[in-house]
């Protein structure tokens, strides 16, 4: 085995360890009660007892405009928002 290939493999291991650490942190965040509550509110429309959910419809946006917005990347949407 060459010295260069060993250092390349060590670099791969370091990168994989970083990815693994990030995934563990994301799992910890998603396992929190705050995250679960936010997801229940945002995705399922649930709320705490006594709260009233308000749904705002997107009035005046055509189907073609919606499809155009969905085709854009998040970066493109931010650029448009701030007119960079």
N, C-alpha and C positions, 0 to 999 in steps of 0.2 A: 504494500500500500504506500502511495506517495505521500509526502508531507503536505503538499498542496491539497490533496483530496481529504486528508484528515482535518485540516483547518476548515475546509468547506463544510464538512459534515458537522464539525463543532458549531459552526455558524448556523447551520440548519437547526441543530438542537436548541441553540439559544433562541432562535426565532419561534420555534415550536413551544418552548417554555413560556415566552411572552404571550403567545396566543392562548396557551393553557391558563395562564394567570388571568388574562382578560376574560376568558370564558367563566372561570370560577367567580370572578367579581360580578359578572353579569348574572350568573345563577343566584348568587347571594342577594343581589338587588331584586331580582324577580321573585325571590322566595319571601320577601318582606311583606308584611301586612299592608303597608302603604301602597306598594305596587299593585297588590291584588285588589285593593279598594279602588285605585285609579282605573284599573282595567275593567272592573265591574261597572264603574260609572261610565267610562268612555265607550266601551264596546257593547255592553249589555243594557245600558240605560238605567241601571239600578241606582238607588240612592238610599240614604239613611231614612229611618222612620220620621215622618213629618216634613221631609223635603219634597219639593215639587220640581219635576224635570221640565225644562223648557227646551223645545226643539226649534231651531231657527232654520227655515227653509231657504234654499238658494234661489231667490226669485230673480227672474230676468236673465238667467244664464241658459243659453241654448244647449241642446244636446251636442252640437258640434264643438262649442266652446269647452264643454266638460271633457270631451274626448281629447281635445287639444291640450288641456291642462293635465290630463292623466298621462299623456305621452311625453310630457316634459320631465326632466330630472329635477330633483330638489334644488340643485344649484341654479338651474335656469329659472326656477320660480323665485328664488331669493334675488337673483339679479334683476328680474322684472319688478319685484316688489320695491327694491331700493333704487331702481333705475341706474345701476352701476354701469 
